[in-house]
Amino acid sequence: MAHHKSAIKRIRTSLKQRAYNRVNRSRMREAIKAVLNSENKEQATENLKTAYRLLDQMVKKNIIHKNKAANQKSRLARFVNSMS
């Protein structure tokens, strides 16, 4: 266990940040799964907009890297465009 006051505070803040990041990452994964599990192209397009927005928010908050978001967005767009 930490003995310094600053180390104790750092543990406390890192636990809060970890919980925040976990919630946001799971929201992002759910949005991606919603696109991939869409039944038709219209529904997939709506879910794609939500996923794009969430991915951009994750980049802005430094939860994921911008290239990872770009790769995910590209992958999802390819999937939606391939639907008939």
N, C-alpha and C positions, 0 to 999 in steps of 0.2 A: 504494500500500500504506500501511496505517496506521503511524504512527510512535510513538504513545503506547501504553503498556502496557495501559491500560484499553480502548483502541480495538481492540487485537489480541485481547484476551479477549472483547470484545463480538462480534467477527467469528466467533470460535470458538464461542461459545454460540449465536449466531444460526444458524449452520450446523447445529448439533445440533438446535435447535428446528425448523428447516425440515424436516429429515429426519423428525423425530417427527410433525410435522403432515402431511407427505405420506403417511406410512404410514397414519395414522388416517383421512385423507380418502379414500384408496383403499379402505380397509376399509368405510367408510360407503357409497361408491359401489357396491361389490360387493354389499353387503347390499340396497341399493335395486334393483339389477339383478336380484338373486335373486327379489325379490318380483314384479317386472314380468315375469320370464321363467318364473314358476311355471306348471305345467301344469294343476293343479286348485285348487279353493278351499281344501282342507285344507292342502295344501303352501304355498299363498300365505299362509294364516293363520299357520303356523309361521314362515315367513320374515319375516312382518310383525312378529312379536314380537321377533325378532332385530334387525330394522331399527330398531324403536322404541327398543330398549335402546341400540344404537349411537348413534342420533341424540341421545338424552338424555345420553350420555357425552360426545359432542362439544360439546354446549352447556355442560356442567359444566366442561369443560377449556378453554372459551373458544376453541374451534377454529372453530365456526360460531355465528351469532347465534341466539337463541332463536326469533325469528320465522321464520327460514329453516327451522329444525327443525319448527316447527309447520306450516308450509306443506307440507313434504315428507311429514309424517305424515298430514296431511289428504288429500293427493294419493294416497298409497299406500292409505289406508283406502277412499277412493272407488273406486279400482281394484279392490281385493279385494271390496268389496260389490257391484260391478257384475258380478263373475264369477258364472256360473250353475252 
